[in-house]
Amino acid sequence: QLQASGGGLVQAGGSLRLSCAASTRTFSTYAMGWCRQAPGKEREFVAAMGWSGGSTHYTDSVKGRFTISRDNAKNTVYLQMNSLKPEDTAVYYCAAARAPYSDYFPRGVGSFDYWGQGTLVTVSS
């Protein structure tokens, strides 16, 4: 089970940090990621990280602004979001993928195996 939190309302240019806690003893063997879904749009990939923490991947629109990280001791993955823009407004979902090796990370929405509930991020202009 994946439990996301940290969403809220923020002004453009502001920051938020999302957290996702996993209730599994094998968290450290899953690649983790974040996707988002804006109103009226399809869910899109945002960021992912391998289970070793050494490999990351971001969609182009968030590169340099968002940072994904994980704490395997706490079974938690984070998404630090800086310089937020109104177009970042969406429901953000954390997700997990079975990883065949430590640096594997999903590259798209369809590559994840498990999903948490979403947390709403609203960026006002």
N, C-alpha and C positions, 0 to 999 in steps of 0.2 A: 504494500500500500504506500502511496506517495501523497504527502500532505504539503501543499504549497501555501505560502503566506508572504506577507510583505507588500501586497498591492495597496494602492490608494490613489489619492488625487494630488498631483504636483504641478507646479507651473513649468512652462517651457524653460529649459536650461537647468532644471533641478535634477535631483538624483533620488533613486530608490534602490533598495537591495531586496531582492526576492530570495526566499529560502524554501527549500523543499526537503522535508525529512522523510526518510524511507524506513519502513518497518520490516526490515529483512536483515538476517545475519550475514547474507552474502552480498551486501551492498558494494563492497570493494571489487566485486567481479563484474559489475555492470557499467557500461558506458552510460553517461547521463547527459541530459540535454534539456533545452527549453524551446518551446514553440509558442506561437501566439496566433490569435484569431481576432481580427478587427470586425466590427459590425458589418455584415453584408459581404464579407470576404472569406475566402478559404483559409484554413489553418496553414501557417507557414513556419518553416524552420527558422530558428534564431541562432542557437549556439549549441555546441556539444563538446564533451570532453571524454577522453578515454579513462579507463578505471585507474590507471597509474597516475593520472593528473598531468602527464607530460605532453599530451597532444590535445589541441583544441581546434575548433572550426567555427567560423562565424559567417552569417549571411552578410553580404556586402554593406547593407544599409546600417548595420550596427557596429561594424569594425571601427576600432578606435574609441568607441563610446561605451560599449558593454564588455564586461569581463565575467567569464564563467569560472567558477572554482569549486572545489569539493573538499570536504573533511571526512575522510573515511572512518576516522575514529568516532565521529558523531553521526555517521550515516546521513550526511546532509550535503546537498549541492546548492550553490548560490549563483545568483545573477546580479552583479553590480551594474546598475544602469546610470550612466552620467550623461549630461548634456541632452536631456530628454527633449523630444520634439512632439508636437501634437500628433504626428503620424505614427508615433509609437503607442498610441492609445489602443488597447486590446485586452483581451483576456489571455493571460500567460499561463501556459501549462508546462509542468515539468514531466519528463518522461525518461524511461530507462530502456536500455537495449542490451540483450545478451551479447557479450563481447568474446570473440574467439581468441583475442590476444590483448595485451595491456594497452596498446596504442590505438586500438580500433575505436572509431567514433562514428555515429550515424551521420549521414549527410542530407537526410530529408525526412519529412514527416512520416513517410511510409516505412522507415527503417527502425522505428521504435516498437518495442513489444508491450510496454506497460505505460499507463498514463495516470497522472493524478488529476484531481479536480483543479479548476483554474482559479487564478487570482486576478482581479481586475485592476488594470493600471490605466488611469486617466490623466492625460497631460493637457493642461489648459494653455491657451495661447495668450 
